Each structure stands twice: as structure tokens, then as C-alpha cells.
Amino acid sequence: MSHRENISELTRIPKGSHSRMNYYNLCWKNLLAMLRVYESEAGLCKNIKPKSIDRTCGGEVVWRDVDVQCKLGKWDRFLIRDIAPFHNKPVPHVDSLFIVLYYPMKINKARQLIDISQSITYLGTAKHIIVGCHFTAAAVGSIVIVKLFNENYIDVKYAIKLYDVVINELYEEFAKTMSLEDQRTGKTPLRDVYERFIFDKCMTFDDLKKKLPSSSSTFKYISNPRSASKSTSTSARTAPRASSSNKSKSINDARRIAAEKRQKRSNSRKSLSNSRRKPTKDRDVNLKSPKLRMSESALGKGSVNVDLGTKRVIVSNSGGTPVFNSS
């Protein structure tokens, strides 16, 4: 089957879907995208009017500030477009549904998103994450993986593996609600837990693990994700200890050297301070010193005594306190 034939197949309306009326008179080629518009109108966006509707071929329908199913937050933008970009992860499909959410990310993490999925984009200037998918729950699952990755619960290799498992399980759950007029009335325990994890700031990663259905195959993947990347071999377990020991030794050596340098600087300052100590009373002044500069204002009413043997002069005021001294 050619790529063009794949696209035609992937944009058809799935069997078992609830029949919908095209009351917006959308003239779109992507029939699946049209279906998603009316599914959203009957469910997630039921009480919200679209901010814009482009009925023409290649057009789009956009909603803003859409309440999530768990009612704990809002999607900044929810839009469906008459486009069909092909994506084969985790299975062949086309992305025509997009969710935009304000979610600040670490720059080094954002740069690796393309490795997890080409359907996930981060707009750094606006701090928005943009997720493309072919059904809403897939976007929810994608954002959960991004959050786990951004907050260092899993590394990029683990996120890549987890992505396929999460999306596939969510699609199995979603498929059971396709025949319903309002898909929110169907049971979607996975999606509910994932949405809560995204928006509930009090919900911890341990809470997520506890609330996921035990029947979920995702549960075994994220029950202890940090340990999953560690090797079970003896050498792999002992290597971190050796590395940690060497690192600790290096830190101690650096601290010792720094302490020695501080001590040397302290001793140097003390020595310099002693060499510049204040002159004692009636300290003598060498007559040959070029630094000797005396004036009447300097002498005032003081006295000058000269030792003819040493050729040194002592300058003092009337109180006996030196007014000029020189080494």
C-alpha cells in the first residue's frame, strides 16, 4: 500500500463511531478530523463555542480555555485541522488534533522531545507545549510522559519506550467510548488519572503509581522507573560505588588544597601587617633618607634632636609625640 493510500485509509471514519451531523458545513478532506470536531462539540467542548471556524479545505476549528475532563484545569488551546501529517509511532496514524498547554520546561529537556515523539513540540519563548495526535487522550498521555521526563522521574530512553505503551493503552480505552454521543459518560480511568497528574499540583508521582489501575501494563513500567535504567549485573551495580568513592576523594582533595591556600593567604596578610605596624614613640629618622621632608608646619612648636654619632634625627612635638617618622 502506498503512502497516499495509507493517508486515505487513516482519514476515514472508524467503524462503530457514533453518527454525527455536519452542522458547521465543513468542506474538509480529512473525514476523521471532521468527526473529531463534532465528538469534541458533544463532549469536551460541549459548553464552549469555538473561537474560530474555517470551513474551507485545509481549515481549522479552534477552542480556547477548554476545561479538562477532571475539571482541575484548562487547555490553553484545543484545535482540529483539516490536515493529515503521517506519523507511525506507536502505530500508523495522522495528526489532526492539537492541544496547547502552558508548561515551562528545562531547556536541555525540551531539546530532547523530538527523540520521544515528533508530535511533541515546545515553544520556549511562550513556554507552551504543543501536542499533536489523532484522539484527545493521546495528547493527555503525551503530556504525562513529558512531565515525568522534565521532572527527572525517567530518562529519555525510558520515555521513548513508555510513550508507545501509554498511547496504545489509551487508544484501547478510547475505542470503547467511540459509539457514545458524549464520550465523557464512558469509563476512562487511565485518562482520568493522567489528567489529574498533569493539573493537580498536590498529586505526587507515588500517587500516580497508586491510582493507576493494576490491570494497566503501564503500571509495571512506571512503578519504579528510576531503577529500570540500572543494569542488574554485578559490575553495573558496583561501578557507581567506585565512581562515587573517587568523586568523594576528589572533593576532599580539592577542599584540602583550598584550605592550604587560604592559610597561606592569611599568613601573608599577617606578615604584611607586621611590616607596616605603626611607628613607636620618638622613632628615629635617618638623615640620608630621601623620604625625609620637614617643614615649619610639620614641626610647629616641637623639637629636633640630632644624634651626631649615628647622624639620626628625632622629631617630636611639645608633647613628645613624633610628628614625622621615616624608616
Contacts in CASP RR format, 6 or more apart in sequence:
PFRMAT RR
TARGET T0000
AUTHOR 0000-0000-0000
METHOD contacts of the structure
MODEL  1
MSHRENISELTRIPKGSHSRMNYYNLCWKNLLAMLRVYESEAGLCKNIKP
KSIDRTCGGEVVWRDVDVQCKLGKWDRFLIRDIAPFHNKPVPHVDSLFIV
LYYPMKINKARQLIDISQSITYLGTAKHIIVGCHFTAAAVGSIVIVKLFN
ENYIDVKYAIKLYDVVINELYEEFAKTMSLEDQRTGKTPLRDVYERFIFD
KCMTFDDLKKKLPSSSSTFKYISNPRSASKSTSTSARTAPRASSSNKSKS
INDARRIAAEKRQKRSNSRKSLSNSRRKPTKDRDVNLKSPKLRMSESALG
KGSVNVDLGTKRVIVSNSGGTPVFNSS
1 9 0 8 1.000
3 86 0 8 1.000
6 86 0 8 1.000
6 92 0 8 1.000
7 84 0 8 1.000
7 86 0 8 1.000
7 94 0 8 1.000
10 32 0 8 1.000
10 84 0 8 1.000
10 86 0 8 1.000
10 92 0 8 1.000
10 93 0 8 1.000
10 94 0 8 1.000
10 134 0 8 1.000
11 29 0 8 1.000
11 30 0 8 1.000
11 31 0 8 1.000
11 32 0 8 1.000
11 33 0 8 1.000
11 84 0 8 1.000
11 94 0 8 1.000
11 96 0 8 1.000
12 31 0 8 1.000
12 32 0 8 1.000
13 31 0 8 1.000
13 32 0 8 1.000
13 35 0 8 1.000
14 32 0 8 1.000
14 178 0 8 1.000
16 178 0 8 1.000
16 179 0 8 1.000
17 35 0 8 1.000
17 178 0 8 1.000
17 179 0 8 1.000
18 39 0 8 1.000
18 178 0 8 1.000
18 179 0 8 1.000
18 180 0 8 1.000
18 181 0 8 1.000
20 35 0 8 1.000
20 38 0 8 1.000
20 39 0 8 1.000
20 42 0 8 1.000
21 38 0 8 1.000
22 34 0 8 1.000
22 38 0 8 1.000
23 38 0 8 1.000
24 37 0 8 1.000
24 53 0 8 1.000
24 55 0 8 1.000
24 61 0 8 1.000
25 55 0 8 1.000
26 34 0 8 1.000
26 37 0 8 1.000
26 55 0 8 1.000
26 61 0 8 1.000
26 82 0 8 1.000
27 55 0 8 1.000
27 56 0 8 1.000
27 57 0 8 1.000
28 34 0 8 1.000
28 57 0 8 1.000
28 58 0 8 1.000
28 59 0 8 1.000
28 82 0 8 1.000
29 57 0 8 1.000
29 58 0 8 1.000
29 82 0 8 1.000
29 84 0 8 1.000
30 82 0 8 1.000
30 83 0 8 1.000
30 84 0 8 1.000
30 94 0 8 1.000
30 96 0 8 1.000
32 94 0 8 1.000
32 96 0 8 1.000
32 134 0 8 1.000
33 80 0 8 1.000
33 81 0 8 1.000
33 82 0 8 1.000
33 83 0 8 1.000
33 84 0 8 1.000
33 96 0 8 1.000
33 97 0 8 1.000
34 82 0 8 1.000
36 80 0 8 1.000
36 96 0 8 1.000
36 97 0 8 1.000
36 134 0 8 1.000
36 135 0 8 1.000
36 136 0 8 1.000
37 61 0 8 1.000
37 80 0 8 1.000
39 183 0 8 1.000
40 63 0 8 1.000
40 78 0 8 1.000
40 80 0 8 1.000
40 136 0 8 1.000
42 181 0 8 1.000
42 182 0 8 1.000
42 183 0 8 1.000
43 182 0 8 1.000
43 183 0 8 1.000
43 184 0 8 1.000
44 66 0 8 1.000
44 67 0 8 1.000
44 69 0 8 1.000
44 78 0 8 1.000
44 136 0 8 1.000
44 184 0 8 1.000
45 63 0 8 1.000
45 66 0 8 1.000
45 78 0 8 1.000
46 182 0 8 1.000
48 63 0 8 1.000
48 65 0 8 1.000
48 66 0 8 1.000
48 67 0 8 1.000
49 63 0 8 1.000
50 61 0 8 1.000
50 62 0 8 1.000
50 63 0 8 1.000
51 62 0 8 1.000
51 63 0 8 1.000
51 64 0 8 1.000
52 60 0 8 1.000
52 61 0 8 1.000
52 62 0 8 1.000
53 61 0 8 1.000
53 62 0 8 1.000
54 60 0 8 1.000
54 61 0 8 1.000
57 82 0 8 1.000
58 81 0 8 1.000
58 82 0 8 1.000
58 83 0 8 1.000
59 81 0 8 1.000
59 82 0 8 1.000
60 79 0 8 1.000
60 80 0 8 1.000
60 81 0 8 1.000
60 82 0 8 1.000
61 79 0 8 1.000
61 80 0 8 1.000
62 77 0 8 1.000
62 78 0 8 1.000
62 79 0 8 1.000
63 77 0 8 1.000
63 78 0 8 1.000
63 79 0 8 1.000
64 76 0 8 1.000
64 77 0 8 1.000
64 78 0 8 1.000
65 74 0 8 1.000
65 75 0 8 1.000
65 76 0 8 1.000
66 74 0 8 1.000
66 75 0 8 1.000
66 78 0 8 1.000
67 73 0 8 1.000
67 74 0 8 1.000
68 74 0 8 1.000
68 75 0 8 1.000
68 195 0 8 1.000
68 198 0 8 1.000
68 199 0 8 1.000
69 184 0 8 1.000
69 188 0 8 1.000
69 191 0 8 1.000
69 192 0 8 1.000
69 195 0 8 1.000
70 192 0 8 1.000
70 195 0 8 1.000
70 196 0 8 1.000
70 199 0 8 1.000
70 200 0 8 1.000
72 195 0 8 1.000
72 196 0 8 1.000
72 199 0 8 1.000
72 200 0 8 1.000
73 199 0 8 1.000
75 99 0 8 1.000
75 100 0 8 1.000
75 101 0 8 1.000
76 100 0 8 1.000
76 101 0 8 1.000
76 102 0 8 1.000
76 128 0 8 1.000
77 98 0 8 1.000
77 99 0 8 1.000
77 100 0 8 1.000
78 98 0 8 1.000
78 99 0 8 1.000
78 100 0 8 1.000
79 97 0 8 1.000
79 98 0 8 1.000
79 100 0 8 1.000
80 96 0 8 1.000
80 97 0 8 1.000
80 98 0 8 1.000
81 96 0 8 1.000
81 98 0 8 1.000
82 96 0 8 1.000
83 94 0 8 1.000
83 95 0 8 1.000
83 96 0 8 1.000
84 94 0 8 1.000
84 96 0 8 1.000
85 94 0 8 1.000
85 95 0 8 1.000
86 92 0 8 1.000
86 94 0 8 1.000
87 93 0 8 1.000
87 94 0 8 1.000
87 95 0 8 1.000
87 118 0 8 1.000
87 119 0 8 1.000
89 117 0 8 1.000
89 118 0 8 1.000
89 119 0 8 1.000
89 163 0 8 1.000
89 164 0 8 1.000
90 163 0 8 1.000
90 164 0 8 1.000
90 167 0 8 1.000
90 168 0 8 1.000
91 168 0 8 1.000
93 134 0 8 1.000
94 134 0 8 1.000
95 119 0 8 1.000
95 132 0 8 1.000
95 133 0 8 1.000
95 134 0 8 1.000
96 134 0 8 1.000
97 132 0 8 1.000
97 133 0 8 1.000
97 134 0 8 1.000
97 135 0 8 1.000
97 136 0 8 1.000
97 139 0 8 1.000
98 130 0 8 1.000
98 131 0 8 1.000
98 132 0 8 1.000
98 133 0 8 1.000
98 139 0 8 1.000
99 130 0 8 1.000
99 131 0 8 1.000
99 132 0 8 1.000
99 133 0 8 1.000
99 136 0 8 1.000
99 139 0 8 1.000
99 140 0 8 1.000
99 143 0 8 1.000
100 128 0 8 1.000
100 129 0 8 1.000
100 130 0 8 1.000
101 128 0 8 1.000
101 129 0 8 1.000
101 131 0 8 1.000
101 143 0 8 1.000
101 198 0 8 1.000
102 126 0 8 1.000
102 127 0 8 1.000
102 128 0 8 1.000
103 127 0 8 1.000
103 128 0 8 1.000
103 129 0 8 1.000
103 143 0 8 1.000
103 146 0 8 1.000
103 147 0 8 1.000
103 150 0 8 1.000
104 127 0 8 1.000
105 122 0 8 1.000
105 124 0 8 1.000
105 127 0 8 1.000
105 129 0 8 1.000
105 146 0 8 1.000
105 150 0 8 1.000
106 150 0 8 1.000
107 124 0 8 1.000
109 149 0 8 1.000
109 150 0 8 1.000
110 122 0 8 1.000
110 124 0 8 1.000
112 149 0 8 1.000
112 156 0 8 1.000
113 120 0 8 1.000
113 121 0 8 1.000
113 122 0 8 1.000
113 146 0 8 1.000
114 120 0 8 1.000
115 156 0 8 1.000
115 160 0 8 1.000
116 145 0 8 1.000
116 146 0 8 1.000
116 149 0 8 1.000
116 156 0 8 1.000
116 159 0 8 1.000
116 160 0 8 1.000
116 163 0 8 1.000
117 142 0 8 1.000
117 163 0 8 1.000
119 131 0 8 1.000
119 132 0 8 1.000
119 133 0 8 1.000
119 142 0 8 1.000
120 129 0 8 1.000
120 130 0 8 1.000
120 131 0 8 1.000
120 132 0 8 1.000
120 142 0 8 1.000
120 146 0 8 1.000
121 129 0 8 1.000
121 130 0 8 1.000
121 131 0 8 1.000
122 128 0 8 1.000
122 129 0 8 1.000
122 130 0 8 1.000
123 129 0 8 1.000
123 130 0 8 1.000
129 143 0 8 1.000
129 146 0 8 1.000
131 139 0 8 1.000
131 142 0 8 1.000
131 143 0 8 1.000
132 138 0 8 1.000
132 139 0 8 1.000
132 142 0 8 1.000
133 139 0 8 1.000
133 142 0 8 1.000
135 170 0 8 1.000
135 171 0 8 1.000
135 174 0 8 1.000
136 174 0 8 1.000
137 170 0 8 1.000
137 171 0 8 1.000
137 173 0 8 1.000
137 174 0 8 1.000
137 188 0 8 1.000
137 190 0 8 1.000
137 191 0 8 1.000
137 194 0 8 1.000
138 167 0 8 1.000
138 170 0 8 1.000
138 171 0 8 1.000
140 170 0 8 1.000
140 191 0 8 1.000
140 194 0 8 1.000
140 195 0 8 1.000
140 198 0 8 1.000
141 166 0 8 1.000
141 167 0 8 1.000
141 170 0 8 1.000
141 191 0 8 1.000
141 194 0 8 1.000
142 163 0 8 1.000
142 166 0 8 1.000
142 167 0 8 1.000
143 194 0 8 1.000
143 198 0 8 1.000
144 166 0 8 1.000
144 194 0 8 1.000
144 197 0 8 1.000
144 198 0 8 1.000
145 154 0 8 1.000
145 159 0 8 1.000
145 162 0 8 1.000
145 163 0 8 1.000
145 166 0 8 1.000
147 197 0 8 1.000
147 198 0 8 1.000
148 154 0 8 1.000
148 159 0 8 1.000
148 162 0 8 1.000
148 205 0 8 1.000
148 222 0 8 1.000
148 225 0 8 1.000
149 155 0 8 1.000
149 156 0 8 1.000
149 159 0 8 1.000
151 205 0 8 1.000
153 205 0 8 1.000
153 222 0 8 1.000
153 225 0 8 1.000
153 226 0 8 1.000
154 162 0 8 1.000
154 222 0 8 1.000
154 225 0 8 1.000
154 226 0 8 1.000
155 229 0 8 1.000
157 229 0 8 1.000
158 225 0 8 1.000
158 228 0 8 1.000
158 229 0 8 1.000
161 221 0 8 1.000
162 218 0 8 1.000
162 221 0 8 1.000
162 222 0 8 1.000
162 225 0 8 1.000
165 217 0 8 1.000
165 218 0 8 1.000
165 221 0 8 1.000
166 194 0 8 1.000
166 218 0 8 1.000
169 190 0 8 1.000
169 216 0 8 1.000
169 217 0 8 1.000
169 218 0 8 1.000
170 190 0 8 1.000
170 191 0 8 1.000
170 194 0 8 1.000
173 188 0 8 1.000
173 189 0 8 1.000
173 190 0 8 1.000
173 191 0 8 1.000
174 183 0 8 1.000
174 188 0 8 1.000
174 191 0 8 1.000
176 186 0 8 1.000
176 187 0 8 1.000
177 183 0 8 1.000
177 185 0 8 1.000
177 186 0 8 1.000
177 188 0 8 1.000
180 186 0 8 1.000
189 213 0 8 1.000
190 212 0 8 1.000
190 213 0 8 1.000
190 216 0 8 1.000
190 218 0 8 1.000
193 208 0 8 1.000
193 211 0 8 1.000
193 212 0 8 1.000
196 203 0 8 1.000
196 211 0 8 1.000
197 203 0 8 1.000
197 207 0 8 1.000
197 208 0 8 1.000
208 222 0 8 1.000
209 219 0 8 1.000
209 222 0 8 1.000
209 223 0 8 1.000
212 218 0 8 1.000
212 219 0 8 1.000
212 222 0 8 1.000
213 219 0 8 1.000
221 228 0 8 1.000
230 236 0 8 1.000
230 237 0 8 1.000
231 237 0 8 1.000
279 322 0 8 1.000
279 325 0 8 1.000
281 320 0 8 1.000
281 321 0 8 1.000
281 322 0 8 1.000
282 314 0 8 1.000
282 316 0 8 1.000
282 320 0 8 1.000
282 322 0 8 1.000
283 314 0 8 1.000
283 322 0 8 1.000
283 325 0 8 1.000
284 307 0 8 1.000
284 310 0 8 1.000
284 312 0 8 1.000
284 313 0 8 1.000
284 314 0 8 1.000
285 292 0 8 1.000
285 312 0 8 1.000
285 313 0 8 1.000
285 314 0 8 1.000
285 315 0 8 1.000
285 324 0 8 1.000
285 325 0 8 1.000
285 326 0 8 1.000
286 292 0 8 1.000
286 311 0 8 1.000
286 312 0 8 1.000
286 326 0 8 1.000
286 327 0 8 1.000
287 306 0 8 1.000
287 311 0 8 1.000
287 312 0 8 1.000
287 313 0 8 1.000
288 311 0 8 1.000
289 326 0 8 1.000
289 327 0 8 1.000
291 326 0 8 1.000
291 327 0 8 1.000
292 324 0 8 1.000
292 326 0 8 1.000
293 324 0 8 1.000
294 315 0 8 1.000
294 324 0 8 1.000
298 315 0 8 1.000
298 323 0 8 1.000
298 324 0 8 1.000
299 315 0 8 1.000
299 323 0 8 1.000
300 317 0 8 1.000
300 323 0 8 1.000
301 317 0 8 1.000
301 318 0 8 1.000
302 315 0 8 1.000
302 316 0 8 1.000
302 317 0 8 1.000
302 318 0 8 1.000
302 319 0 8 1.000
302 320 0 8 1.000
302 323 0 8 1.000
303 315 0 8 1.000
303 316 0 8 1.000
303 318 0 8 1.000
304 313 0 8 1.000
304 314 0 8 1.000
304 315 0 8 1.000
305 313 0 8 1.000
305 314 0 8 1.000
305 316 0 8 1.000
306 312 0 8 1.000
306 313 0 8 1.000
306 314 0 8 1.000
307 313 0 8 1.000
307 314 0 8 1.000
314 322 0 8 1.000
315 322 0 8 1.000
315 323 0 8 1.000
315 324 0 8 1.000
315 325 0 8 1.000
316 322 0 8 1.000
316 323 0 8 1.000
317 323 0 8 1.000
END
